[in-house]
């Protein structure tokens, strides 16, 4: 399955080193989806928009097998994230994206660029 990653699982960040080390993204790109990115000093989150408004967001897209997908689901699930499968027009296929319920916690600010750099 393809998963779109935007935070600490991206290349060079600490969860990439723990869970995806040596893997190469099959794509890295901006796409427009109905989510808003927020972050604190440590990590970001995507929150679904209430009105379906789309925002430009940066992802590294990885191909993962079922075992790795379960590992990532367990990691993200511990922190209140869930995986949703969405069709991405630009890729012409469906991908998994980890989301979090809103509103964002205290201390999180909107990432206007749509690209978290950590």
C-alpha positions in Angstrom: 0.0 0.0 0.0 1.1 3.6 -0.6 1.2 5.8 2.5 1.7 9.6 2.5 3.9 10.7 5.3 4.4 14.3 6.4 6.1 14.4 9.8 8.6 12.4 11.9 8.4 9.5 9.5 9.9 11.5 6.7 13.4 10.8 5.6 15.9 12.3 8.1 13.6 12.4 11.1 13.7 10.2 14.1 10.7 7.9 13.4 12.0 7.4 9.9 15.3 6.1 11.4 13.3 3.7 13.7 10.7 2.4 11.3 11.7 3.1 7.6 15.4 3.4 7.6 16.8 2.5 4.2 13.4 2.9 2.4 13.2 5.5 -0.3 10.0 7.4 -1.1 8.4 6.6 -4.4 7.3 10.2 -4.7 7.6 13.5 -2.8 5.1 16.1 -3.8 2.5 18.7 -2.9 -1.2 17.7 -3.2 -4.4 19.5 -2.3 -6.6 17.6 0.2 -9.3 18.6 2.7 -7.0 18.7 5.7 -5.1 21.4 7.6 -1.6 20.9 9.0 -0.8 22.0 12.5 2.5 21.5 14.4 4.3 22.2 17.7 8.1 22.1 18.1 8.2 18.3 17.9 5.7 17.0 15.3 2.8 17.9 13.0 -0.8 16.6 12.6 -3.4 16.8 9.8 -6.9 17.7 10.9 -9.8 17.2 8.5 -11.5 20.5 7.5 -15.1 20.9 8.5 -16.2 22.4 5.2 -14.1 20.2 2.8 -11.9 23.1 1.9 -8.7 21.8 0.3 -5.2 22.8 1.3 -1.8 22.3 -0.3 0.2 19.7 1.7 3.7 18.1 1.2 4.1 14.4 1.5 6.7 11.7 1.0 4.9 8.7 -0.4 6.2 5.2 0.5 5.2 1.8 -0.7 4.9 -0.5 2.4 3.9 -4.1 2.9 1.1 -5.3 5.3 3.5 -5.9 8.2 5.0 -2.4 7.9 1.5 -0.9 7.6 0.5 -2.6 10.8 3.6 -1.3 12.5 2.9 2.3 11.3 -0.7 2.0 12.3 0.3 0.9 15.8 2.8 3.8 16.1 0.4 6.5 15.0 -2.5 5.0 16.9 -0.7 5.4 20.2 -0.9 9.1 19.7 -4.5 9.4 18.5 -3.9 9.2 14.8 -5.9 7.0 12.4 -5.2 6.1 8.8 -7.7 7.1 6.1 -7.5 6.0 2.5 -8.1 8.8 0.1 -7.9 9.1 -3.7 -5.2 11.5 -4.8 -6.0 12.9 -8.3 -2.5 14.0 -9.0 -1.3 10.4 -8.4 -4.4 8.8 -9.9 -4.6 6.3 -7.1 -5.6 5.9 -3.4 -3.1 6.3 -0.6 -3.2 6.1 3.2 -2.8 9.3 5.2 -2.6 9.6 9.0 -5.1 12.1 10.5 -5.9 13.5 13.9 -9.1 14.8 15.4 -9.5 18.5 15.8 -9.3 21.0 17.2 -5.5 21.1 17.5 -4.1 20.9 21.0 -2.8 23.9 22.8 0.7 24.9 21.5 0.0 23.8 17.9 0.0 26.4 15.2 -1.1 26.1 11.6 1.7 25.3 9.1 0.8 27.8 6.4 3.2 26.3 3.8 1.8 22.8 4.2 5.3 21.5 4.6 6.6 20.6 8.0 10.3 20.7 8.3 10.8 19.8 12.0 
